[in-house]
């Protein structure tokens, strides 16, 4: 029967073999960042790495029995000393290929987002994709210039439709937007009375008076292309007042 330690163990799968018991690891995942990355470090005691662990090798990152990332090994750093041999492995998910490689140069009329994904992403290791949008518009004119990365070509085409691309843990490229009708995918717990249920190490909240604006205008674009602007005003400690109106020109909201 799997123990709690087995369910929380972080492992790297390379060449069909699972490697765990790392000295240190770091996994970085951010929706607004193109590629997710990871780092594993190990003091081997002088033992060499298996032949399957090479730069460029396909890999998977697992947390317990759950796969959380699919990609490739980027760098292998081996530091040898009198005492032992330490190894550091770093890599990224499949989006790393889209960032490193240029998109094919082409120009076409009346092209859909799906056409762009097939031309740009599929030749670079993306095997599955999904577009989550009610209405798909055709681009009157698409021209990809020399030197534009594959990821930027897909991102720019998605932004025109009011969408955003990301990669799921199984390697599926998804282009869509937030679905606020779906239930939360997880619950963050930080409890002093029931510490065994915690999944958060610490939470920090900062309240500041500096740089407070009396009026904030938020410009955004819906999935179907309709543009709206929300004006939020603040007076002292009163509640926020919200006013909504249509814009004549479409704009996009970029959150960083």
N, C-alpha and C positions, 0 to 999 in steps of 0.2 A: 504493500500500500504506500503511495507517494506521501512523503512528509511535507510539512510546510516549507522546509528548506529546499526540497526538490522543486516545488511549485514556484519558488522565487529565484532559483538559480539562473544566472545569466551565462549563456553558452554561445559559442561561435561554431557554426557548421561549415566545414570546408571539405570538399571531396567526399561527401557522404559520411564524414566522421565528426562527432560532436566533441568539442574541446571546452572544458570548463575549469573550475578551480583557478581562476585568474587572480593575480595579486591586486590588480586595480583595473577598473573599466569605467568608461564614460560614454553615454549615448545622448546625442543631441538631436532633438526633433522639434520643428517649428513650422506651423502651417504657412507663415509668411516668408519662410526661407526656402529656397528652391530645393536644396538637397539636404537630406538627413545624414548625419555622420556618426562614427563610433571610434573608440580607441580601447584596445585591450593591452595590458602590460602583464608580464610574467617573468619571475626569476626562475630560470630553468635548472640551475645547479650544474650547468655545463652540458646539458643534453641538447642536441641539435633539433631543429624544427622538422616535422614530417615533410616529405617531398611534395605533398599536395598543397602545403601552405606556401604559396608563391605570390608575388605581386601580380595583380590582374586576375587572380583566381576568383571564380564566383563564390559567394558566401551567403549565409543566412545568420541573423542574430535571433536567438530565442530567449525568452524569459519564461522559465519553467517549460511548459509544453506549448506555449504560444509563440508563434513566429511574429516578430515585430519589425523586421527589416530584411530586404533582399537587395543585394548589390555585389560589389567587387572590392577586393583588397587593393588599396592604393599604395601604401608604403609599409615597408618592413625595416625596422631599425634594430640592429643587434649590437649591444654594448658588452664587450668582453673585458673582464677584470681578473685579478688574481683569485678573488673569492668565488665568483659565479658568472653566469651569462644571463643578461637580461634582454628581453625581447619586447618590442613595442609594435603592435599592428594597428594601422588606421585604415579606414575605408569609408565609402559612402554608398547610398542606395543607388538604384538604377538611374536616377536623375543626374548623377555625376557624369554619366556618358553623354547626356543631352547638353550639359554645360560645357564639357570639354570639346565636343565636336561641333563643327559648323553645319548649319542646315544646307540642304541642296539649293543651289541657285535656280530659281524658276519664277516665272510671272504668268498669271492666268486670270481670266475673268470668270465671274459667277462661281466662286469656289466656296465650299462649305467648310466649317471647322473640322468636320470629320475627314475631308479630303486632305487638309493640311496635316492632321495627325498621322494619317496613313503614309504621306510622303516624307514626313520629317522624323517621326518617333519610331515607327515600326522597323526601319532598317538599322536602328541603333540599340536594339535589345529589348524594346518594349513589346511584349507579346500580347498584352490585353489592355483594352482601354474602354472607358465608359463616359458618355456625355449625359449629364443630368440637366436637361433644359427642356421646358415645355415647347418653346418655339425656336427653331434654328433658322437664322438668316444667312443668306448668301452674301459673300463679299463681292462687291462690284469689281474690285481690282485688287489683286494680291501680288506683291513683288518682294521677294526675299533677296537682299543685297549680299554680296560676298562678305564673309566674316561674321555674319549674324549667327549666334549659337542656336542650336536646335531648340533649346529651352526658351530662349527669348522669342523665337518665331511662334512657338505654341502659346506662350503667355500673352503676347501682343494680340494674336488672333482671338484668344479667349476674352481678353479685356474689352475688345470691341463689342462682344456680345454680352458684356456685364457679368462674365464668369471668371473663375480662377482655377488653375490646374494644381493638382497635388498627386502624390503617389501613396497608395494604400500599402499596408504591410506585406501583402502577397505579390506586390509588383504591378498591380493594376493602375494605369494612369487614369485619373478621374478629372474631368473638367465640369465644374458645376458651381453651385452657390450654396449658402447656408439654408438648411431646412429646419425652421424653428418649430415645426409641428412634430418632429421626432423627439422621443424621450431622451433624457441625458444618457450619455454612454458610460459615465462613471460618476462616482461621488467621492469628493475629497473629505477625509475624516481626520480631525485633530482633536483628541479628547484626552484630558488628564485622568478622568475617572475610569475610562475603558481604553487603556493604552494598547491593549492587544489588537484593537480594531484600527489603529492608526495606519494611514498610508501617506501621511504628510510629515516631513521632518520639522518644518517651521513655516509660519506665515507672518508676513510683515505688512503693515498698513501705515501709510504716511499721509497725514493731513497737513496742508500748507496753505497759507494765504497768498504766497508769492505767485505772480503771473496769472491771477484770476481775471478772466474776461467778463465784462458785463453782458456781452452778447456774442454768441457763437453761431456761425452759419455753417451747416454741414451739407455739402453737395454730394449727391450719390446718383447711381444709375441702377434701375431695376433690371431683372433678367431679360425682360421683353424689350428693353430699350427706353422705356418711359423715364424721364428725368424728374427728380423732385429735389426740393431744398427745404431743410428744416432749420428754423431759426429758434434758438434756445436762449432765453434771457434769464438773468439772475438778479434779484434785488434783495440785498441783505441776506437773510437766512430763509426767505420765502421759498416756496416750492417752485420748480421750473415751469415755465409757460412754453407751450409748443405751438408753433404755427406752421402750416404746410401749404405750399403753392407750387404750381407747375413752372418749369423753366422753358425758355424757347430753344435753348441749345443743350444737347446732351453733354454731361460731364461725368467723370469717374472719381470715386473716392479711393484713395490709396492709404491704407493703414500700415504703419511700420512700428 
